[in-house]
Amino acid sequence: AGIEAYGFDFSEWAVNEGRYPKCKPEWLRVHDATKPWPYPDKSFDLVTALDLMEHIYLDDLPFVISELHRVSKKWIFLQTAIAGSGGLQGRDEDGYILKKGEPVPIQLEGCAAAGHVTLFKSSVWETMLDHEDWLIRRDMVNYFISLVDARIIHNWLLNLIQVYERIG
């Protein structure tokens, strides 16, 4: 498609055996998002993080968000599980925060099994991701949704899709 793309995942399986067959090994590496990202500042025209934020502990979120901002030259596209949407996200409308090293409450075991450790309402995610150099582009979200068959992105539509454009 003429797109040069690179990325990382925490999962050894996803990067190795589970990797999409046409994805060359040099395009995808194992990396922990809570450690400095292995890319220079403004490396990418577009940074995409799908189902990432809900897997990051609250204490690590400011760093991960700062790395998203740092490596993106122009655009950030996020899809994040949100509180109250059901399924593995749980049904608590206010969400929840699991702490590193603490036992998982029994009522959240299914959510934790999915690796969801930080779940907020959409408005909380939007506040956390707010930055003076970035503008949320709801028009771009609506455009994206109009291009993709709702049956294909059904789960995404239950959650939060965000597009940010660098303005500073």
DSSP file with accessible surface (Angstrom, degrees, kcal/mol):
  #  RESIDUE AA STRUCTURE BP1 BP2  ACC     N-H-->O    O-->H-N    N-H-->O    O-->H-N    TCO  KAPPA ALPHA  PHI   PSI    X-CA   Y-CA   Z-CA
    1    1 A A              0   0  140      0, 0.0     3,-0.1     0, 0.0     0, 0.0   0.000 360.0 360.0 360.0  -1.4    0.0    0.0    0.0
    2    2 A G        +     0   0   85      1,-0.3     2,-0.5     0, 0.0     0, 0.0   0.682 360.0 132.6  78.9  17.8    3.1    2.3    0.0
    3    3 A I        -     0   0  137      2,-0.0     2,-0.7     0, 0.0    -1,-0.3  -0.887  48.0-150.2-106.3 129.5    2.9    2.8    3.8
    4    4 A E        +     0   0  148     -2,-0.5     2,-0.4    -3,-0.1    23,-0.0  -0.877  29.0 174.5 -96.4 117.5    6.0    2.4    5.9
    5    5 A A        +     0   0   58     -2,-0.7     2,-0.3    39,-0.0    -2,-0.0  -0.972  15.5 176.9-132.5 142.6    4.9    1.2    9.3
    6    6 A Y        +     0   0  105     -2,-0.4     2,-0.3     2,-0.0    22,-0.2  -0.963  14.6 150.2-137.2 154.0    6.7    0.1   12.5
    7    7 A G  E     -a   28   0A  20     20,-2.2    22,-1.9    -2,-0.3     2,-0.3  -0.965  26.6-132.5-166.7-177.4    5.4   -0.8   15.8
    8    8 A F  E     -a   29   0A  46     -2,-0.3     2,-0.3    20,-0.2    22,-0.2  -0.969   7.4-167.0-147.6 161.6    5.7   -2.8   19.0
    9    9 A D  E     -a   30   0A  69     20,-1.8    22,-1.8    -2,-0.3     6,-0.1  -0.979  27.2-132.8-145.8 150.8    3.7   -5.0   21.3
   10   10 A F  S    S+     0   0  145     -2,-0.3     2,-0.5    20,-0.2    22,-0.1   0.766  84.2  90.9 -72.9 -25.1    4.3   -6.3   24.8
   11   11 A S     >  -     0   0   42      1,-0.2     4,-1.8    20,-0.1     5,-0.2  -0.609  60.2-160.6 -83.7 118.9    3.4   -9.8   23.8
   12   12 A E  H  > S+     0   0  119     -2,-0.5     4,-2.2     1,-0.2     5,-0.2   0.896  96.8  53.6 -57.5 -41.6    6.2  -12.1   22.5
   13   13 A W  H  4>S+     0   0  155      1,-0.2     5,-3.5     2,-0.2     6,-0.4   0.936 107.1  49.3 -61.2 -47.5    3.5  -14.2   20.9
   14   14 A A  H  45S+     0   0   22      1,-0.2    -1,-0.2     4,-0.2    -2,-0.2   0.867 115.4  44.2 -62.5 -35.3    1.9  -11.3   19.0
   15   15 A V  H  <5S+     0   0    5     -4,-1.8    -1,-0.2     3,-0.1    -2,-0.2   0.841 128.5  21.9 -79.4 -31.3    5.3  -10.2   17.7
   16   16 A N  T ><5S+     0   0   71     -4,-2.2     3,-1.3    -5,-0.2    -3,-0.2   0.762 133.9   9.8-103.0 -93.4    6.5  -13.7   16.8
   17   17 A E  T 3 5S+     0   0  141      1,-0.3    -3,-0.2    -5,-0.2    -4,-0.1   0.831 130.6  48.6 -63.1 -35.1    4.1  -16.6   16.1
   18   18 A G  T 3 <S+     0   0   29     -5,-3.5    -1,-0.3    -6,-0.2    -4,-0.2   0.491  82.8 123.0 -85.9  -1.4    0.9  -14.5   16.1
   19   19 A R  S <  S-     0   0   63     -3,-1.3    -4,-0.1    -6,-0.4    -5,-0.0  -0.301  77.8 -96.3 -63.0 140.5    2.2  -11.9   13.8
   20   20 A Y    >   -     0   0  157     -6,-0.1     3,-2.3     1,-0.1    -1,-0.1  -0.341  39.0-120.0 -53.6 132.5    0.2  -11.3   10.6
   21   21 A P  T 3  S+     0   0  122      0, 0.0    -1,-0.1     0, 0.0    -2,-0.1   0.790 110.2  50.1 -54.5 -33.2    2.0  -13.4    7.9
   22   22 A K  T 3  S+     0   0  160      2,-0.1     2,-0.7     0, 0.0    -2,-0.1   0.522  86.5 103.0 -85.3  -3.0    2.8  -10.4    5.6
   23   23 A C  S <  S-     0   0   24     -3,-2.3     5,-0.1     2,-0.0    -4,-0.0  -0.699  71.4-136.1 -83.2 116.0    4.3   -8.4    8.5
   24   24 A K    >>  -     0   0  109     -2,-0.7     3,-2.0     1,-0.1     4,-0.6  -0.444  17.3-119.2 -70.4 144.3    8.1   -8.5    8.3
   25   25 A P  G >4 S+     0   0   78      0, 0.0     3,-1.1     0, 0.0    -1,-0.1   0.837 111.8  59.8 -54.3 -35.0    9.9   -9.1   11.6
   26   26 A E  G 34 S+     0   0  126      1,-0.2     3,-0.1   -20,-0.0    -2,-0.0   0.658  98.2  60.6 -71.1 -12.7   11.8   -5.8   11.3
   27   27 A W  G <4 S+     0   0   92     -3,-2.0   -20,-2.2     1,-0.2     2,-0.4   0.700 108.6  41.0 -82.9 -21.4    8.5   -4.0   11.3
   28   28 A L  E <<  +a    7   0A  40     -3,-1.1     2,-0.3    -4,-0.6   -20,-0.2  -0.994  66.6 175.9-136.1 129.8    7.3   -5.2   14.7
   29   29 A R  E     -a    8   0A 119    -22,-1.9   -20,-1.8    -2,-0.4     2,-0.4  -0.886  35.9-103.2-130.2 162.0    9.3   -5.6   17.9
   30   30 A V  E     +a    9   0A  56     -2,-0.3     2,-0.3   -22,-0.2   -20,-0.2  -0.705  54.6 150.2 -82.3 129.7    8.7   -6.6   21.5
   31   31 A H        -     0   0   38    -22,-1.8     2,-0.6    -2,-0.4   -20,-0.1  -0.963  46.9-121.9-160.2 147.4    8.7   -3.6   23.7
   32   32 A D    >   -     0   0   47     -2,-0.3     3,-2.2     1,-0.1    -2,-0.0  -0.828  18.5-147.8 -92.5 117.8    7.1   -2.4   27.0
   33   33 A A  T 3  S+     0   0    7     -2,-0.6     4,-0.1     1,-0.3    -1,-0.1   0.674  95.3  65.9 -62.5 -15.8    5.1    0.8   26.4
   34   34 A T  T 3  S+     0   0   27      2,-0.1    -1,-0.3    33,-0.0     3,-0.0   0.423  94.2  70.7 -88.7   4.0    5.9    2.0   29.9
   35   35 A K  S <  S-     0   0  113     -3,-2.2    -4,-0.0     1,-0.1     0, 0.0  -0.790 110.4 -68.8-110.7 157.8    9.6    2.2   29.0
   36   36 A P        -     0   0   93      0, 0.0    -4,-0.1     0, 0.0    -1,-0.1  -0.203  59.5-113.7 -49.7 130.3   11.0    4.9   26.6
   37   37 A W        -     0   0   17     -4,-0.1     2,-1.8     1,-0.1    -4,-0.1  -0.441  20.3-121.2 -71.7 140.8    9.8    4.2   23.1
   38   38 A P  S    S+     0   0   44      0, 0.0    -1,-0.1     0, 0.0    -7,-0.0  -0.138  81.8  88.3 -80.7  45.0   12.5    3.1   20.7
   39   39 A Y  S    S-     0   0   27     -2,-1.8     3,-0.1     5,-0.0    -2,-0.1  -0.994  76.6-111.0-140.1 146.8   11.9    6.0   18.2
   40   40 A P    >   -     0   0   96      0, 0.0     3,-1.1     0, 0.0    -3,-0.0  -0.227  55.2 -71.3 -68.3 165.2   13.2    9.5   17.9
   41   41 A D  T 3  S+     0   0  109      1,-0.2    30,-0.3     2,-0.1    29,-0.1  -0.258 117.9   5.9 -54.8 142.0   10.9   12.6   18.4
   42   42 A K  T 3  S+     0   0  105     28,-3.2    -1,-0.2    30,-0.2    29,-0.2   0.832  82.5 149.7  50.1  42.6    8.3   13.1   15.7
   43   43 A S    <   +     0   0   40     -3,-1.1     2,-0.4    28,-0.3    29,-0.2   0.763  55.4  49.2 -71.6 -28.6    9.2    9.9   14.0
   44   44 A F  E     -b   72   0B  41     27,-2.4    29,-4.1     1,-0.1    30,-0.7  -0.934  60.4-149.4-126.4 139.8    5.8    9.2   12.6
   45   45 A D  E    S+     0   0B 100     -2,-0.4    30,-2.1     1,-0.2    29,-0.6   0.850  98.3  22.9 -64.7 -34.8    3.1   11.1   10.7
   46   46 A L  E     -b   75   0B  91     28,-0.2     2,-0.5    27,-0.1    -1,-0.2  -0.998  65.9-164.1-138.2 129.7    0.5    8.9   12.4
   47   47 A V  E     -b   76   0B  15     28,-2.1    30,-2.8    -2,-0.4     2,-0.5  -0.971  13.0-165.9-112.1 127.0    0.7    7.0   15.7
   48   48 A T  E     -b   77   0B  73     -2,-0.5     2,-0.5    28,-0.2    30,-0.2  -0.961  10.5-179.7-115.8 129.3   -2.0    4.4   16.2
   49   49 A A  E     -b   78   0B   9     28,-2.5    30,-1.9    -2,-0.5     2,-0.5  -0.944   7.7-173.7-130.0 107.9   -2.7    2.8   19.6
   50   50 A L  E    S-b   79   0B  78     -2,-0.5    30,-0.2     1,-0.2    28,-0.1  -0.903  71.1 -14.5-106.7 124.8   -5.5    0.2   19.5
   51   51 A D  S    S+     0   0   68     28,-2.8    -1,-0.2    -2,-0.5    29,-0.2   0.897 103.7 115.0  51.9  47.1   -6.7   -1.3   22.8
   52   52 A L    >   +     0   0   39     27,-0.6     3,-2.4    -3,-0.3     4,-0.2   0.819  55.4  60.3-106.6 -52.8   -3.6    0.0   24.6
   53   53 A M  G >  S+     0   0    1      1,-0.3     3,-1.8    26,-0.2    27,-0.1   0.821  99.4  56.6 -57.3 -38.3   -4.6    2.5   27.2
   54   54 A E  G 3  S+     0   0    0      1,-0.3    63,-2.3    63,-0.1    64,-1.8   0.647 103.6  57.4 -69.6 -10.4   -6.8    0.3   29.3
   55   55 A H  G <  S+     0   0   71     -3,-2.4     2,-0.5    61,-0.2    -1,-0.3   0.365  90.1  89.8 -97.7   3.2   -3.9   -2.1   29.7
   56   56 A I  S <  S-     0   0   12     -3,-1.8     5,-0.1    -4,-0.2     2,-0.0  -0.877  81.0-119.4-105.4 130.3   -1.7    0.5   31.3
   57   57 A Y    >>  -     0   0   73     -2,-0.5     3,-1.8     1,-0.1     4,-1.0  -0.349  28.0-113.4 -64.5 147.9   -1.6    1.1   35.0
   58   58 A L  G >4 S+     0   0   51     40,-0.4     3,-0.9     1,-0.3    -1,-0.1   0.864 115.9  57.6 -51.6 -41.8   -2.7    4.5   36.1
   59   59 A D  G 34 S+     0   0  119      1,-0.2     4,-0.3     2,-0.1    -1,-0.3   0.775 110.8  44.0 -62.2 -26.4    0.8    5.4   37.5
   60   60 A D  G <> S+     0   0   30     -3,-1.8     4,-2.2     1,-0.1    -1,-0.2   0.571  89.6  88.0 -94.3 -11.8    2.2    4.7   34.0
   61   61 A L  H <X S+     0   0    0     -4,-1.0     4,-2.9    -3,-0.9     5,-0.3   0.900  82.8  54.9 -60.4 -44.2   -0.4    6.5   31.9
   62   62 A P  H  > S+     0   0   85      0, 0.0     4,-2.3     0, 0.0    -1,-0.2   0.925 111.7  45.9 -57.3 -39.6    1.2   10.0   32.0
   63   63 A F  H  > S+     0   0   68     -4,-0.3     4,-2.2     2,-0.2    -2,-0.2   0.941 113.2  48.2 -66.3 -46.9    4.5    8.6   30.6
   64   64 A V  H  X S+     0   0    0     -4,-2.2     4,-2.3     1,-0.2    -1,-0.2   0.929 112.8  48.9 -61.2 -42.7    2.7    6.5   27.9
   65   65 A I  H  X S+     0   0   13     -4,-2.9     4,-2.3     1,-0.2    -1,-0.2   0.922 109.9  51.9 -63.7 -40.9    0.7    9.6   26.8
   66   66 A S  H  X S+     0   0   53     -4,-2.3     4,-2.5    -5,-0.3    -1,-0.2   0.879 108.9  50.8 -65.0 -34.3    3.8   11.7   26.7
   67   67 A E  H  X S+     0   0   13     -4,-2.2     4,-2.5     2,-0.2     5,-0.2   0.897 106.6  54.2 -69.9 -38.7    5.5    9.1   24.5
   68   68 A L  H  X S+     0   0    1     -4,-2.3     4,-1.1     1,-0.2    -2,-0.2   0.948 113.7  42.8 -54.9 -49.5    2.5    9.1   22.1
   69   69 A H  H  < S+     0   0   19     -4,-2.3     3,-0.2     1,-0.2    -2,-0.2   0.901 113.1  53.3 -63.7 -41.6    2.8   12.9   21.8
   70   70 A R  H  < S+     0   0   60     -4,-2.5   -28,-3.2     1,-0.2    -2,-0.2   0.909 112.3  40.2 -64.1 -44.4    6.6   12.7   21.5
   71   71 A V  H  < S+     0   0    2     -4,-2.5   -27,-2.4   -30,-0.3     2,-0.5   0.643  97.5  88.9 -86.6 -10.8    6.9   10.3   18.6
   72   72 A S  E  <  -b   44   0B   0     -4,-1.1   -27,-0.2    -5,-0.2   -30,-0.2  -0.750  51.0-171.3 -92.1 130.4    4.0   11.6   16.6
   73   73 A K  E    S-     0   0B  97    -29,-4.1   -28,-0.2    -2,-0.5    -1,-0.2   0.844  80.7 -17.0 -80.8 -37.8    4.7   14.3   14.1
   74   74 A K  E    S+     0   0B  80    -30,-0.7    92,-2.8   -29,-0.6     2,-0.3   0.657 117.7  39.4-140.6 -42.5    1.0   15.1   13.2
   75   75 A W  E     -bC  46 165B  65    -30,-2.1   -28,-2.1   -31,-0.2     2,-0.4  -0.947  42.2-169.5-129.9 147.5   -1.7   12.6   14.0
   76   76 A I  E     -bC  47 164B   2     88,-2.2    88,-2.8    -2,-0.3     2,-0.5  -1.000   8.1-169.3-130.9 130.8   -2.7   10.2   16.9
   77   77 A F  E     -bC  48 163B  30    -30,-2.8   -28,-2.5    -2,-0.4     2,-0.4  -0.985  12.9-179.7-121.1 120.9   -5.4    7.6   16.4
   78   78 A L  E     -bC  49 162B   0     84,-3.0    84,-2.7    -2,-0.5     2,-0.4  -0.939  20.5-172.2-123.3 144.9   -6.6    5.8   19.5
   79   79 A Q  E     +bC  50 161B   1    -30,-1.9   -28,-2.8    -2,-0.4   -27,-0.6  -0.986  22.5 176.5-131.4 121.7   -9.2    3.1   20.2
   80   80 A T  E     - C   0 160B   0     80,-2.7    80,-2.6    -2,-0.4     2,-0.1  -0.989  32.1-118.4-133.5 134.1   -9.7    2.5   23.9
   81   81 A A        -     0   0    1     -2,-0.4    39,-0.4    78,-0.2     2,-0.3  -0.428  37.5-157.3 -65.3 140.8  -12.0    0.3   26.0
   82   82 A I    >   -     0   0   21     76,-0.2     3,-1.2    37,-0.1    39,-0.2  -0.880  20.7 -92.2-124.3 158.2  -14.3    2.4   28.2
   83   83 A A  T 3  S+     0   0    9     37,-2.4    39,-0.2    -2,-0.3    10,-0.1  -0.325 104.5  23.3 -64.9 142.1  -16.2    1.8   31.4
   84   84 A G  T 3  S+     0   0   22      5,-0.4    -1,-0.2     8,-0.4     9,-0.1   0.437  85.2 109.0  86.7   1.2  -19.8    0.7   31.1
   85   85 A S  S <  S-     0   0   28     -3,-1.2     6,-0.1     1,-0.3    -2,-0.1   0.515  74.8-133.0 -91.4  -1.4  -19.7   -0.8   27.6
   86   86 A G    >   +     0   0    3      4,-1.5     3,-1.8     1,-0.2    -1,-0.3  -0.305  65.8  70.4  87.6-171.0  -20.0   -4.3   28.8
   87   87 A G  G >  S-     0   0   60      1,-0.3     3,-1.6     2,-0.2    -1,-0.2  -0.250 118.8 -13.1  59.3-140.2  -18.1   -7.4   28.0
   88   88 A L  G 3  S+     0   0   95      1,-0.3    -1,-0.3    -3,-0.1    26,-0.2   0.562 129.6  71.9 -73.0  -5.4  -14.5   -7.6   29.3
   89   89 A Q  G <  S-     0   0   27     -3,-1.8    -5,-0.4     1,-0.2    -1,-0.3   0.519 103.2-127.7 -83.8  -8.1  -14.7   -3.9   30.1
   90   90 A G    <   -     0   0   14     -3,-1.6    -4,-1.5     1,-0.2    -6,-0.3  -0.084  12.6-101.0  81.8 172.7  -17.0   -4.6   33.0
   91   91 A R  S    S+     0   0  189     -6,-0.1     2,-0.6    -7,-0.1    -1,-0.2   0.355  76.6 120.0-117.1   3.4  -20.4   -2.9   33.6
   92   92 A D    >   -     0   0   87     -3,-0.2     3,-1.2     1,-0.2    -8,-0.4  -0.602  55.2-149.6 -73.6 117.2  -19.5   -0.3   36.2
   93   93 A E  T 3  S+     0   0  121     -2,-0.6    -1,-0.2     1,-0.3   -10,-0.1   0.747  94.6  49.6 -61.2 -25.6  -20.3    3.0   34.7
   94   94 A D  T 3  S-     0   0  109      1,-0.2    27,-0.4    26,-0.1    -1,-0.3   0.617 102.8-140.9 -89.7 -13.4  -17.5    4.8   36.6
   95   95 A G    <   -     0   0   10     -3,-1.2     2,-0.3    25,-0.2    -1,-0.2  -0.370  13.1-108.2  87.0-166.4  -14.8    2.3   35.7
   96   96 A Y  E     -F  119   0C  24     23,-1.4    23,-2.9    -2,-0.1     2,-0.4  -0.981   7.8-139.7-160.8 163.0  -12.0    1.0   37.9
   97   97 A I  E     -F  118   0C  67     -2,-0.3     2,-0.4    21,-0.2    21,-0.2  -0.988  13.9-157.6-132.4 120.4   -8.3    1.2   38.6
   98   98 A L        -     0   0   15     19,-3.3   -40,-0.4    -2,-0.4     2,-0.3  -0.811  17.8-134.4 -94.7 141.4   -6.3   -1.9   39.5
   99   99 A K    >   -     0   0   99     -2,-0.4     3,-1.7     4,-0.2    19,-0.0  -0.745  26.3 -98.6 -97.1 143.8   -3.0   -1.3   41.3
  100  100 A K  T 3  S+     0   0  106     -2,-0.3    -1,-0.1     1,-0.3    17,-0.0  -0.330 105.9   6.1 -57.3 131.7    0.2   -3.0   40.4
  101  101 A G  T 3  S+     0   0   86      1,-0.2    -1,-0.3    -3,-0.0     3,-0.0   0.343 100.8 117.5  80.0  -8.5    0.9   -5.9   42.7
  102  102 A E  S <  S-     0   0  121     -3,-1.7    -1,-0.2     1,-0.1    -4,-0.0  -0.667  73.8 -97.1 -92.5 150.4   -2.4   -5.9   44.5
  103  103 A P        -     0   0  122      0, 0.0    -4,-0.2     0, 0.0    -1,-0.1  -0.305  39.2-112.7 -63.6 148.1   -4.9   -8.7   44.3
  104  104 A V        -     0   0   57     -6,-0.1     5,-0.1     1,-0.1    -6,-0.0  -0.694  32.6-113.8 -82.3 127.1   -7.7   -8.4   41.8
  105  105 A P    >   -     0   0   51      0, 0.0     3,-2.2     0, 0.0     4,-0.4  -0.332  26.3-118.0 -59.1 142.4  -11.1   -8.0   43.4
  106  106 A I  G >  S+     0   0  129      1,-0.3     3,-1.4     2,-0.2     4,-0.3   0.854 112.8  58.4 -53.4 -38.2  -13.3  -11.1   42.7
  107  107 A Q  G 3  S+     0   0  146      1,-0.3    -1,-0.3     2,-0.1     4,-0.2   0.680 109.8  44.9 -70.0 -13.0  -15.9   -8.9   40.8
  108  108 A L  G <> S+     0   0   26     -3,-2.2     4,-2.8     1,-0.1     5,-0.3   0.314  78.0 106.7-110.6   8.4  -13.2   -7.8   38.4
  109  109 A E  H <> S+     0   0  108     -3,-1.4     4,-2.2    -4,-0.4     5,-0.2   0.888  80.2  51.1 -57.7 -40.4  -11.4  -11.1   37.7
  110  110 A G  H  > S+     0   0   45     -4,-0.3     4,-1.0     2,-0.2    -1,-0.2   0.908 112.4  46.8 -64.1 -38.2  -12.9  -11.3   34.2
  111  111 A C  H >4>S+     0   0    9      1,-0.2     5,-2.0     2,-0.2     3,-0.5   0.927 112.5  49.0 -68.1 -44.1  -11.7   -7.8   33.3
  112  112 A A  H ><5S+     0   0   27     -4,-2.8     3,-1.7     1,-0.2    -2,-0.2   0.856 103.0  61.5 -66.1 -33.3   -8.3   -8.5   34.8
  113  113 A A  H 3<5S+     0   0   90     -4,-2.2    -1,-0.2     1,-0.3    -2,-0.2   0.847 103.8  50.8 -60.9 -31.0   -8.0  -11.7   32.8
  114  114 A A  T <<5S-     0   0   29     -4,-1.0    -1,-0.3    -3,-0.5    -2,-0.2   0.500 121.6-113.3 -81.2  -5.2   -8.4   -9.5   29.7
  115  115 A G  T < 5 +     0   0   27     -3,-1.7     2,-0.9     1,-0.3    -3,-0.2   0.577  66.1 148.6  84.3   9.8   -5.6   -7.4   31.0
  116  116 A H      < +     0   0   15     -5,-2.0    -1,-0.3     1,-0.2   -61,-0.2  -0.679   5.7 155.3 -81.4 108.2   -7.8   -4.3   31.5
  117  117 A V        +     0   0   11    -63,-2.3   -19,-3.3    -2,-0.9     2,-0.4   0.606  63.2  40.4-109.5 -18.2   -6.3   -2.6   34.5
  118  118 A T  E     +F   97   0C   0    -64,-1.8     2,-0.4   -21,-0.2    -1,-0.3  -0.944  64.9 171.3-136.8 113.8   -7.5    1.0   34.0
  119  119 A L  E     +F   96   0C   0    -23,-2.9   -23,-1.4    -2,-0.4     2,-0.3  -0.988   5.7 165.2-129.4 125.0  -11.0    1.7   32.8
  120  120 A F        -     0   0   22     -2,-0.4   -37,-2.4   -39,-0.4   -25,-0.2  -0.860  40.5 -95.0-127.4 168.0  -12.6    5.1   32.7
  121  121 A K    >>  -     0   0   86    -27,-0.4     4,-1.9    -2,-0.3     3,-0.7  -0.386  48.2-102.2 -72.3 161.2  -15.6    6.8   31.1
  122  122 A S  H 3> S+     0   0   37      1,-0.2     4,-2.6   -39,-0.2     5,-0.2   0.889 120.9  57.3 -53.8 -43.5  -14.9    8.6   27.8
  123  123 A S  H 3> S+     0   0   64      1,-0.2     4,-2.0     2,-0.2    -1,-0.2   0.857 105.1  50.7 -61.8 -34.1  -14.8   12.0   29.4
  124  124 A V  H <> S+     0   0   50     -3,-0.7     4,-2.7     2,-0.2    -1,-0.2   0.931 110.4  48.8 -70.3 -43.8  -12.0   10.9   31.8
  125  125 A W  H  X S+     0   0    0     -4,-1.9     4,-2.2     1,-0.2    -2,-0.2   0.927 110.4  52.0 -59.5 -43.5   -9.9    9.6   28.9
  126  126 A E  H  X S+     0   0   55     -4,-2.6     4,-0.7     1,-0.2    -1,-0.2   0.908 110.9  47.3 -61.6 -39.4  -10.5   12.8   27.0
  127  127 A T  H >< S+     0   0  109     -4,-2.0     3,-0.8     1,-0.2    -1,-0.2   0.926 111.7  50.3 -66.4 -43.3   -9.4   14.9   30.0
  128  128 A M  H 3< S+     0   0   56     -4,-2.7    -2,-0.2     1,-0.2    -1,-0.2   0.851 114.3  44.4 -63.5 -34.2   -6.3   12.7   30.5
  129  129 A L  H 3< S+     0   0    3     -4,-2.2    -1,-0.2    -5,-0.2    -2,-0.2   0.522  84.7 119.3 -90.3  -4.4   -5.3   13.0   26.8
  130  130 A D    <<  +     0   0  122     -3,-0.8     2,-0.3    -4,-0.7     5,-0.1  -0.373  36.0 166.6 -64.5 134.6   -6.0   16.7   26.6
  131  131 A H  B >   -D  134   0B  63      3,-0.5     3,-2.1    -2,-0.1    -2,-0.0  -0.978  43.8-125.9-152.5 140.0   -2.8   18.7   25.7
  132  132 A E  T 3  S+     0   0  167     -2,-0.3    -1,-0.1     1,-0.3    -2,-0.0   0.748 111.0  50.9 -62.2 -23.6   -2.3   22.3   24.5
  133  133 A D  T 3  S+     0   0   53     34,-0.1    34,-3.0    35,-0.1    35,-1.5   0.402 104.8  68.6 -92.2   0.8   -0.4   21.2   21.4
  134  134 A W  E <   -DE 131 166B   9     -3,-2.1    -3,-0.5    32,-0.3     2,-0.5  -0.982  62.5-158.0-129.1 136.6   -3.0   18.7   20.3
  135  135 A L  E     - E   0 165B  82     30,-2.8    30,-2.6    -2,-0.4     2,-0.3  -0.931  22.1-127.2-112.2 128.1   -6.6   19.2   19.0
  136  136 A I  E     - E   0 164B  40     -2,-0.5     2,-0.7    28,-0.2    28,-0.2  -0.574  20.2-154.3 -72.9 134.1   -9.2   16.4   19.2
  137  137 A R     >  +     0   0   48     26,-3.6     4,-1.5    -2,-0.3     3,-0.5  -0.729  24.6 166.9-115.2  81.9  -10.7   15.9   15.8
  138  138 A R  H  > S+     0   0  128     -2,-0.7     4,-2.7     1,-0.2     5,-0.2   0.829  78.1  62.9 -64.1 -29.1  -14.2   14.5   16.2
  139  139 A D  H  > S+     0   0   85      1,-0.2     4,-2.2     2,-0.2    -1,-0.2   0.896 102.9  48.9 -62.9 -36.9  -14.8   15.2   12.5
  140  140 A M  H  > S+     0   0   62     -3,-0.5     4,-2.6     2,-0.2    -1,-0.2   0.870 109.3  52.5 -70.8 -35.8  -12.0   12.8   11.6
  141  141 A V  H  X S+     0   0   15     -4,-1.5     4,-2.7     2,-0.2     5,-0.2   0.954 111.0  47.0 -61.7 -48.0  -13.5   10.1   14.0
  142  142 A N  H  X S+     0   0  107     -4,-2.7     4,-2.1     1,-0.2    -2,-0.2   0.893 111.9  50.9 -61.6 -38.9  -16.9   10.5   12.3
  143  143 A Y  H  X S+     0   0  141     -4,-2.2     4,-1.2     2,-0.2    -1,-0.2   0.941 110.4  48.9 -63.8 -46.5  -15.3   10.3    8.8
  144  144 A F  H >X S+     0   0   47     -4,-2.6     4,-1.1     1,-0.2     3,-0.9   0.942 111.0  50.0 -58.0 -48.0  -13.4    7.1    9.8
  145  145 A I  H 3< S+     0   0   57     -4,-2.7     3,-0.5     1,-0.3    -1,-0.2   0.879 107.1  55.4 -61.1 -35.4  -16.6    5.6   11.1
  146  146 A S  H 3< S+     0   0   87     -4,-2.1    -1,-0.3     1,-0.2    -2,-0.2   0.768 107.3  50.7 -69.4 -22.5  -18.5    6.5    7.9
  147  147 A L  H << S+     0   0  105     -4,-1.2     2,-0.5    -3,-0.9    -1,-0.2   0.704 102.1  66.9 -85.9 -22.6  -15.8    4.6    5.8
  148  148 A V  S  < S-     0   0   38     -4,-1.1     5,-0.1    -3,-0.5     2,-0.1  -0.881  89.3-110.9-112.1 130.9  -15.9    1.3    7.7
  149  149 A D    >>  -     0   0   65     -2,-0.5     3,-1.6     1,-0.2     4,-1.3  -0.339  25.6-132.5 -55.3 127.5  -18.8   -1.1    7.9
  150  150 A A  T 34 S+     0   0   54      1,-0.3     7,-0.2     2,-0.2     4,-0.2   0.783 104.9  62.6 -57.9 -27.8  -20.2   -1.0   11.4
  151  151 A R  T 34 S+     0   0  203      1,-0.2     3,-0.4     2,-0.2    -1,-0.3   0.827 102.8  50.6 -67.3 -28.7  -20.2   -4.9   11.5
  152  152 A I  T <4 S+     0   0  130     -3,-1.6     3,-0.2     1,-0.2    -2,-0.2   0.878 122.0  29.9 -76.3 -38.3  -16.4   -4.8   11.1
  153  153 A I  S  X S+     0   0   11     -4,-1.3     4,-2.2     1,-0.2     3,-0.3   0.029  78.4 130.6-112.3  30.3  -15.7   -2.4   13.9
  154  154 A H  H  > S+     0   0  106     -3,-0.4     4,-0.8     1,-0.3    -1,-0.2   0.894  76.1  46.4 -49.6 -49.9  -18.7   -3.2   16.1
  155  155 A N  H >4 S+     0   0  109      1,-0.2     3,-0.7    -3,-0.2     4,-0.5   0.868 109.6  54.5 -64.8 -37.0  -16.6   -3.6   19.3
  156  156 A W  H >4 S+     0   0   56     -3,-0.3     3,-1.5     1,-0.2    -1,-0.2   0.893 102.5  57.4 -61.8 -38.7  -14.8   -0.3   18.6
  157  157 A L  H 3< S+     0   0   70     -4,-2.2    -1,-0.2     1,-0.3    -2,-0.2   0.713 101.0  57.0 -68.7 -17.9  -18.1    1.5   18.4
  158  158 A L  T << S+     0   0   77     -4,-0.8    -1,-0.3    -3,-0.7    -2,-0.2   0.614 114.2  43.3 -79.9 -14.7  -18.9    0.3   21.9
  159  159 A N  S <  S-     0   0   19     -3,-1.5     2,-0.5    -4,-0.5   -78,-0.2  -0.148 103.2 -67.0-113.8-154.0  -15.7    2.0   23.1
  160  160 A L  E     -C   80   0B  13    -80,-2.6   -80,-2.7    -2,-0.1     2,-0.5  -0.906  35.5-172.4-112.1 125.2  -13.9    5.3   22.5
  161  161 A I  E     +C   79   0B  17     -2,-0.5     2,-0.4   -82,-0.2   -82,-0.2  -0.969  14.3 179.6-112.6 128.8  -12.3    6.2   19.2
  162  162 A Q  E     -C   78   0B   1    -84,-2.7   -84,-3.0    -2,-0.5     2,-0.4  -0.986  16.9-168.1-132.1 142.8  -10.2    9.4   19.2
  163  163 A V  E     -C   77   0B   9     -2,-0.4   -26,-3.6   -86,-0.2     2,-0.4  -0.999  11.1-170.5-127.0 130.8   -8.2   11.3   16.6
  164  164 A Y  E     -CE  76 136B   7    -88,-2.8   -88,-2.2    -2,-0.4     2,-0.4  -0.955   6.8-157.8-120.8 143.0   -5.8   14.1   17.6
  165  165 A E  E     -CE  75 135B  32    -30,-2.6   -30,-2.8    -2,-0.4     2,-0.3  -0.975  23.1-120.9-119.9 133.0   -4.0   16.5   15.4
  166  166 A R  E     + E   0 134B  33    -92,-2.8   -32,-0.3    -2,-0.4   -33,-0.1  -0.548  36.5 165.6 -71.4 128.5   -0.8   18.3   16.4
  167  167 A I              0   0  103    -34,-3.0   -33,-0.2    -2,-0.3    -1,-0.2   0.478 360.0 360.0-118.2 -10.7   -1.3   22.1   16.3
  168  168 A G              0   0   60    -35,-1.5   -35,-0.1     0, 0.0    -2,-0.0  -0.570 360.0 360.0-112.7 360.0    1.7   23.3   18.3
